[in-house]
Amino acid sequence: MCHKKHNDCHCDNKKNNLVRASAFRANKNTPQHYEAAITPSVKVLFQTEQFDLADEYNPHISTFIPTKDGIYEITAKVSFCPSKSKSDDSSKIKKDNCKCEYCRKNSCKCDYCRKNHSSKDKKRNSSKEGYVASISINVNGDNLDIVNNFLEKSRPIGLSVTTILQLQAGDRVQVLFSAGVNGEILAEASLTNFQAARFPSPM
C-alpha cells in the first residue's frame, strides 16, 4: 500500500489519488451601506478569510475563482437591517385620537390605533410596509441561483442560498444582494458569510 499523500502518489494504487482539496470560508468585517435607488443590486464584500485550502478566494475583490473543473457546493448568507423611514418617525407623534387615513394604512402604533383598529386591519396594513430582498450566486456575470423573500420593513433580516454547481477553472463566483429599501448589510461572521467546497473526484 502507498503511504504517500495523494498529491504526491505516482504508484499504481490510485484509489486515494484525488484532486487537491478545495474549500474556503470568508466573513464580512465592516458594514456595507445599501441604497436601493442607486444600486439595485450590489456585490457583497467578504473581507475576512477564515481559511482557503487551495488559494482560490480573493478577499480584495470578494470573488471565488476555482483552479480546477469540478462540482462545487456554494453557500452564502447575508443579514440586512433596513433604514428607518420617515413614516416610522411620524407615527410616534400621532395624537391618541387620530382617525386619519394615514393611521389606517400605515399601521400607526398610537393608543387610538391599538384600541380601535381590528387585528385584520393591522395585518393588512403591515403587509403594505414590507419589501422584497434577494440574494444570489453570480457566476461570470449571470445569477445562477436566487432566493427572494418578502420581509417586514422594520426588522433586520437574514437571507441564505445554497446551491451545487459545475464550475470550470477560472470561473468568477460572487454574491449579489438587492432589496427594495435602503439599509445596511451587517458585518458579523455568523450573520454574513460566503463559502464553497469541491466534491472529491478522481484525477
C-alpha positions in Angstrom: 0.0 0.0 0.0 1.2 3.5 -0.8 1.7 5.7 2.2 2.4 9.0 0.3 -0.1 11.9 0.3 -2.5 11.6 -2.7 -1.0 14.7 -4.4 2.5 13.0 -4.5 1.4 9.5 -5.3 2.6 8.1 -8.7 2.2 4.4 -7.9 -0.4 2.0 -9.4 -2.6 2.3 -6.3 -4.9 5.1 -7.5 -7.9 4.6 -5.2 -6.8 7.5 -2.9 -5.4 9.6 -5.7 -7.8 12.6 -5.6 -7.6 16.1 -6.8 -6.2 18.6 -4.3 -8.8 19.7 -1.7 -10.7 22.9 -2.5 -12.6 24.8 0.2 -12.8 28.3 1.6 -14.9 30.4 4.0 -14.9 34.2 4.3 -16.8 36.7 6.5 -17.8 40.3 6.4 -15.8 42.6 8.7 -17.3 46.0 8.1 -20.9 47.1 7.4 -21.9 47.8 3.9 -24.3 50.7 3.1 -27.0 49.9 0.6 -29.1 52.4 -1.4 -31.9 50.8 -3.4 -32.4 53.7 -5.8 -28.7 54.0 -6.7 -27.6 50.3 -6.8 -30.5 47.9 -7.4 -28.0 45.0 -6.7 -24.6 45.1 -5.1 -21.7 42.7 -4.7 -21.5 41.7 -1.1 -18.0 42.2 0.3 -16.5 39.4 2.4 -13.1 40.8 3.5 -12.0 38.3 6.2 -10.8 35.0 5.0 -11.1 32.2 7.6 -9.5 29.5 5.5 -8.7 28.8 1.8 -7.2 25.4 1.1 -6.2 26.0 -2.5 -5.7 29.7 -2.5 -8.8 30.3 -4.7 -10.6 33.1 -2.8 -9.6 36.7 -3.3 -10.8 38.8 -0.3 -9.8 42.1 -2.1 -12.5 41.5 -4.7 -14.7 39.1 -2.7 -14.5 36.6 -5.5 -14.0 32.8 -5.6 -12.0 31.6 -8.6 -11.6 27.8 -8.7 -8.4 26.5 -10.2 -9.9 23.1 -11.1 -13.0 22.0 -13.0 -15.5 20.2 -10.7 -18.8 20.1 -8.8 -18.9 22.7 -6.0 -21.3 23.3 -3.2 -21.6 27.1 -2.6 -23.4 28.7 0.3 -23.8 32.4 1.2 -25.7 34.3 3.9 -26.5 38.0 4.1 -28.1 39.8 7.1 -29.6 43.2 6.3 -31.0 46.0 8.5 -33.4 48.4 6.7 -33.1 52.1 7.4 -35.8 53.8 9.4 -38.3 55.5 7.2 -39.8 58.9 7.8 -43.2 57.3 8.2 -41.9 55.3 11.2 -40.8 58.5 12.9 -44.1 60.3 12.2 -46.2 57.5 13.7 -44.7 58.2 17.1 -46.0 61.7 17.3 -49.6 60.9 16.3 -52.3 62.0 18.6 -54.2 59.4 20.5 -57.5 60.4 18.9 -56.1 60.2 15.3 -58.6 58.9 12.8 -56.9 59.8 9.6 -56.4 57.7 6.5 -52.7 57.5 7.2 -53.4 55.9 10.6 -55.4 53.1 8.9 -53.0 52.5 6.1 -49.6 52.7 7.8 -50.1 50.6 10.9 -49.8 53.5 13.3 -48.9 52.4 16.8 -50.6 55.2 18.7 -53.1 54.4 21.5 -56.1 55.1 19.3 -54.8 52.6 16.7 -54.2 49.9 19.2 -57.6 50.3 20.8 -59.8 50.8 17.7 -58.2 49.0 14.7 -59.0 45.4 14.2 -56.3 42.7 14.1 -57.2 42.0 10.5 -56.6 45.7 9.6 -53.3 45.7 11.3 -52.2 42.6 9.4 -53.4 44.0 6.1 -51.7 47.4 6.7 -48.5 45.9 7.9 -48.1 43.8 4.8 -48.0 47.0 2.7 -45.0 48.1 4.8 -42.9 45.2 3.6 -40.2 44.9 0.9 -38.6 42.3 -1.3 -35.0 41.3 -0.8 -32.9 38.7 -2.6 -29.5 37.0 -2.5 -27.9 35.3 -5.5 -24.9 33.3 -6.5 -23.4 35.0 -9.5 -21.0 33.2 -11.9 -19.3 35.2 -14.7 -22.0 37.9 -14.5 -25.0 35.5 -14.5 -27.2 34.8 -11.5 -27.4 31.0 -11.3 -29.3 30.6 -8.1 -31.5 33.3 -6.4 -33.5 33.3 -3.2 -36.2 36.0 -2.8 -38.3 36.9 0.2 -40.9 39.4 1.2 -40.0 41.0 4.6 -41.2 43.4 7.1 -39.7 46.9 6.7 -38.9 47.5 10.4 -36.9 44.3 11.1 -33.4 43.1 10.4 -33.5 40.0 8.2 -31.2 37.2 7.1 -31.2 35.5 3.7 -29.2 32.4 2.7 -28.7 30.5 -0.5 -27.1 27.1 -1.1 -26.5 25.5 -4.4 -24.4 22.9 -6.2 -22.8 24.0 -9.5 -20.5 22.6 -12.1 -17.7 25.1 -12.4 -14.8 25.5 -14.7 -11.3 26.6 -13.7 -11.2 30.4 -13.9 -14.9 31.0 -13.3 -15.6 34.0 -11.1 -18.1 33.4 -8.3 -19.6 36.3 -6.3 -22.6 37.0 -4.1 -25.1 39.7 -5.0 -27.8 41.3 -2.8 -30.7 43.5 -3.6 -33.6 45.0 -1.6 -36.5 47.4 -2.1 -35.4 49.7 0.7 -32.2 51.4 1.9 -30.2 49.9 4.7 -27.0 48.3 5.8 -25.6 44.8 5.3 -24.5 43.7 8.7 -20.9 42.6 9.5 -20.7 39.6 11.8 -19.2 36.2 11.0 -22.4 34.3 11.9 -24.6 36.7 10.0 -22.9 37.4 6.7 -20.6 34.8 5.2 -19.6 33.1 1.9 -18.1 29.6 1.5 -17.6 26.9 -1.1 -16.1 23.4 -1.3 -15.5 21.0 -4.2 -16.7 17.4 -4.1 -13.8 14.9 -4.3 -13.3 13.4 -7.7 -10.8 11.1 -9.4 -7.9 12.7 -11.3 
